[in-house]
């Protein structure tokens, strides 16, 4: 109650919802519920996303997937037993494995030092061919011919061989002379060592 005397403006009850235009509206307007529905929808969406992305990383809810993993781990055990049971029968398989082992033996043919070797000098250094002939002769090789290279200029040293029968000899001479390049060529009847520039 006011301490001032009542006048004509006080005829409106004090508890009335009517207000003057100059006053703020004290009672909020009734909402139609759209804001509440939007808020609930957004919250539900956030909870769903959290359940989809976060919970699997935390390992929550993996009990159902863990049981198949256990069943899978139990399933390979019989497979392992099946693999172990054929292992006694696999013993014939190793007996078949030695069969391929003789195959490398024919490939590892020893060099035949009785086959003569041709030595050609393509380096331009005088006397190099004779030096190579003496070097391979000290290792038991026979030199058929020492001459100068008459072909196109070479950039490096090379050993030519003709056919698989001469390949072992070419590889042996390659290791002895330090010439890594060996080439099969039908133009050479014998293993031919061509000393190119920079040969030492």
C-alpha positions as CSV (number, residue, x, y, z in Angstrom):
1,X,0.0,0.0,0.0
2,X,1.1,3.5,-0.8
3,X,1.5,6.2,1.9
4,X,0.1,8.8,-0.5
5,X,-3.6,9.6,-0.7
6,X,-5.5,7.7,-3.4
7,X,-6.5,9.6,-6.5
8,X,-8.2,8.8,-9.8
9,X,-5.3,6.9,-11.1
10,X,-5.5,4.5,-8.3
11,X,-8.9,3.1,-9.3
12,X,-7.1,0.2,-11.2
13,X,-6.4,-2.6,-8.8
14,X,-2.8,-3.1,-7.8
15,X,-2.8,-6.7,-8.8
16,X,-4.2,-6.1,-12.3
17,X,-2.2,-7.2,-15.3
18,X,-2.9,-4.0,-17.1
19,X,0.1,-1.7,-17.3
20,X,0.8,1.7,-18.7
21,X,2.7,2.1,-22.0
22,X,5.6,3.7,-20.1
23,X,6.2,0.6,-17.9
24,X,8.0,-2.6,-18.8
25,X,6.0,-5.7,-19.2
26,X,6.5,-7.5,-16.0
27,X,4.8,-10.8,-17.0
28,X,6.4,-12.5,-20.0
29,X,4.2,-13.3,-23.0
30,X,3.2,-16.9,-23.2
31,X,5.4,-18.9,-25.6
32,X,3.8,-21.4,-28.0
33,X,6.5,-24.1,-27.1
34,X,8.5,-23.9,-30.3
35,X,11.7,-22.9,-28.4
36,X,11.3,-25.7,-26.0
37,X,10.9,-28.2,-28.8
38,X,14.0,-26.9,-30.6
39,X,16.0,-27.0,-27.4
40,X,15.0,-30.6,-26.7
41,X,15.8,-31.6,-30.3
42,X,19.2,-30.1,-30.2
43,X,20.0,-31.8,-26.9
44,X,18.8,-35.2,-28.3
45,X,21.0,-34.8,-31.4
46,X,24.1,-34.0,-29.2
47,X,23.4,-37.0,-27.0
48,X,23.1,-39.2,-30.1
49,X,26.3,-37.9,-31.6
50,X,28.1,-38.5,-28.3
51,X,26.8,-42.0,-28.1
52,X,27.9,-42.7,-31.7
53,X,31.4,-41.3,-31.7
54,X,32.6,-41.1,-28.1
55,X,31.3,-44.2,-26.4
56,X,32.9,-46.7,-28.9
57,X,36.3,-45.1,-28.2
58,X,35.8,-45.4,-24.5
59,X,35.0,-49.1,-25.0
60,X,31.5,-48.8,-23.6
61,X,29.0,-51.1,-25.2
62,X,31.6,-53.4,-26.7
63,X,30.5,-56.4,-24.7
64,X,28.5,-57.8,-27.6
65,X,31.5,-57.4,-30.0
66,X,33.9,-58.9,-27.4
67,X,32.0,-62.2,-27.3
68,X,32.5,-62.8,-31.1
69,X,36.2,-62.0,-30.7
70,X,36.4,-64.7,-28.0
71,X,34.5,-67.1,-30.3
72,X,36.9,-66.2,-33.1
73,X,39.9,-66.7,-30.9
74,X,38.5,-70.1,-30.0
75,X,37.8,-70.9,-33.6
76,X,41.4,-70.5,-34.8
77,X,42.5,-72.9,-32.1
78,X,41.0,-75.9,-34.0
79,X,42.5,-74.5,-37.2
80,X,45.9,-74.5,-35.5
81,X,45.3,-78.1,-34.4
82,X,44.4,-78.9,-38.0
83,X,47.7,-77.3,-39.1
84,X,49.5,-79.3,-36.5
85,X,47.9,-82.6,-37.5
86,X,49.1,-82.3,-41.1
87,X,52.6,-81.4,-39.9
88,X,53.4,-85.2,-39.5
89,X,52.2,-85.6,-43.0
90,X,54.2,-82.5,-44.0
91,X,57.4,-84.5,-43.4
92,X,57.1,-85.9,-47.0
93,X,57.0,-82.3,-48.2
94,X,60.5,-81.6,-46.8
95,X,61.6,-84.8,-48.6
96,X,60.3,-83.2,-51.8
97,X,62.2,-80.0,-50.9
98,X,65.6,-81.6,-51.4
99,X,64.6,-82.3,-55.0
100,X,64.9,-78.6,-55.9
101,X,68.2,-78.4,-54.0
102,X,70.1,-80.3,-56.8
103,X,68.9,-77.6,-59.2
104,X,71.3,-75.0,-57.8
105,X,74.1,-77.6,-58.0
106,X,74.0,-77.6,-61.8
107,X,73.9,-73.8,-61.8
108,X,76.9,-73.7,-59.5
109,X,79.2,-75.2,-62.3
110,X,82.8,-74.7,-61.5
111,X,84.9,-72.8,-63.9
112,X,86.9,-74.8,-66.5
113,X,90.4,-73.2,-66.6
114,X,91.4,-75.4,-69.4
115,X,89.2,-73.4,-71.8
116,X,91.4,-70.7,-73.4
117,X,90.6,-67.0,-72.8
118,X,91.0,-64.1,-75.3
119,X,92.3,-60.8,-73.9
120,X,91.7,-57.6,-75.7
121,X,93.0,-54.1,-74.8
122,X,90.5,-51.3,-75.4
123,X,92.1,-48.9,-72.9
124,X,94.8,-47.4,-75.1
125,X,97.4,-48.3,-72.4
126,X,100.3,-50.2,-74.0
127,X,101.1,-53.6,-72.5
128,X,97.8,-53.8,-70.5
129,X,96.6,-56.9,-72.4
130,X,99.9,-58.8,-71.7
131,X,99.6,-57.8,-68.0
132,X,96.1,-59.2,-67.8
133,X,97.2,-62.4,-69.6
134,X,100.0,-62.9,-67.0
135,X,97.5,-62.1,-64.2
136,X,95.0,-64.8,-65.2
137,X,97.8,-67.2,-66.1
138,X,99.0,-67.0,-62.5
139,X,95.5,-68.2,-61.5
140,X,95.6,-71.2,-63.8
141,X,94.0,-69.8,-66.9
142,X,95.2,-70.3,-70.5
143,X,95.4,-67.3,-72.8
144,X,94.4,-68.0,-76.4
145,X,95.2,-64.6,-77.8
146,X,96.2,-61.1,-76.7
147,X,95.3,-58.2,-79.0
148,X,93.9,-54.7,-79.3
149,X,90.1,-54.1,-79.3
150,X,88.9,-53.3,-82.9
151,X,85.3,-52.6,-82.1
152,X,83.5,-49.4,-81.1
153,X,85.1,-47.4,-78.2
154,X,84.1,-48.7,-74.8
155,X,83.4,-46.7,-71.6
156,X,84.2,-49.6,-69.2
157,X,85.7,-53.1,-69.1
158,X,83.5,-56.0,-70.1
159,X,83.7,-59.8,-70.3
160,X,81.9,-61.6,-73.2
161,X,80.9,-65.2,-73.1
162,X,79.0,-67.5,-75.5
163,X,76.4,-69.8,-74.0
164,X,75.8,-71.1,-70.5
165,X,78.8,-73.5,-70.7
166,X,81.1,-70.4,-70.6
167,X,79.1,-68.4,-68.1
168,X,80.9,-69.9,-65.1
169,X,84.3,-69.1,-66.6
170,X,83.1,-65.5,-67.3
171,X,81.9,-65.1,-63.7
172,X,85.1,-66.5,-62.3
173,X,87.2,-64.1,-64.4
174,X,84.9,-61.2,-63.4
175,X,85.6,-61.9,-59.7
176,X,89.4,-62.3,-60.4
177,X,89.8,-59.2,-62.5
178,X,87.2,-57.0,-60.7
179,X,85.2,-56.5,-63.9
180,X,81.5,-56.5,-62.9
181,X,80.0,-56.4,-66.4
182,X,79.6,-59.7,-68.1
183,X,77.6,-60.1,-71.3
184,X,76.5,-63.1,-73.4
185,X,77.2,-62.7,-77.1
186,X,77.3,-65.2,-79.9
187,X,79.9,-63.1,-81.7
188,X,82.7,-64.4,-79.4
189,X,83.6,-68.1,-79.7
190,X,85.6,-68.0,-76.5
191,X,85.4,-66.1,-73.2
192,X,86.8,-62.7,-74.1
193,X,88.1,-60.2,-71.6
194,X,88.0,-56.6,-72.9
195,X,89.9,-54.1,-70.7
196,X,88.4,-50.7,-71.1
197,X,89.4,-47.3,-69.9
198,X,90.3,-47.1,-66.2
199,X,91.0,-50.8,-65.8
200,X,93.4,-51.5,-63.0
